[in-house]
Amino acid sequence: MGVRTDFIWMDGAMVPWDQANVHVLTHTLHYGVGVFEGIRAYECTDGSSAVFRLNEHIERLLGSAKVMGMKVPFSHEQLAEACVETLRANKMTAGYIRPLIFIGSGEAMGVNPGPNPVRVAIAVWPWGAYLGAEALERGIRICTSSYTRHHVNVMMTKAKVAGNYVNSVLAKTEALADGYDEALLLDPTGYVAEGSGENVFIVKKGVIKTPPLTSILAGITRDSLITLAKELGYEVVEQLFTRDEVYMADEAFFSGTAAELTPIRELDRRVIGEGHAGPVAKALQAAFFKVVKGETPAYANWLRRYSL
Ligand code: PMP
């Protein structure tokens, strides 16, 4: 699926797609200091559309910028509104939203970003199931990565920084080259951390377990699933676990804005549970998709409704 649309929002204005360009001396292009988000908009059952947990995503985006010492020339509300405007400009009733705050060019090169301007772009594009439509039902095959997830004092793991994703790209491309769908990364002490772009959950005897917010990104889907699971009556624990605990789990699944809830059917050639989406994954998937489509009034505040 292509990413070409009509307009991209850049520094406060809607710019035709072809003209949304940057100079080759853009600081972020050389040193990776850019912060970004991945947000989804869904078509609701009542015919309107909604951006899922837009405020939480913008809050994380501005938090990432703060961690990196970037002074953002737009407010929370301006950025949130710009996301919706970009969807509308492209006549998109659903899709993926990618805000990127980056350091521009023209003033200085070298590691210190110096007086280069802090710039903002927001692109949108249609995006179906990230790991394939079939993956949402059948589950995916993954491997433990040969690459370790960042140490918390090597990279800022709570910030969604472009440079952090070099590690993700290495893990993802290695996994694909080896015939798997996705990678599972361990933290520097050897405990399970997360996927290249997803948080991870396991289920054993009805108890749901996910790694605590140590070296992982504080996923907004992760938070949503924990909330929904508790409401459905499941016990959820945030606790470190090892790869062999995943091998022995009844179920395992990834969560993320792009991946939504994707069951994991195999890790390192060990079949997990029954080898397809288990009952907990199915129940949570159903609850999650009801919420994003606006069918659960109790979670109306997770949705920023819009129409074209
Ligand atoms: N971990 C990493 C490394 C990610 O890139 C993502 C995707 N943003 C996630 C977890 C899941 O986060 P979220 O549910 O907020 O999309």
Residues whose N, C-alpha, C, O or C-beta is under 5 A from the ligand:
A	BS01	PMP	G38 E194 G195 S196 G197 E198 N199 L217 A218 G219 I220 T221 R222 S255 G256 T257 A258
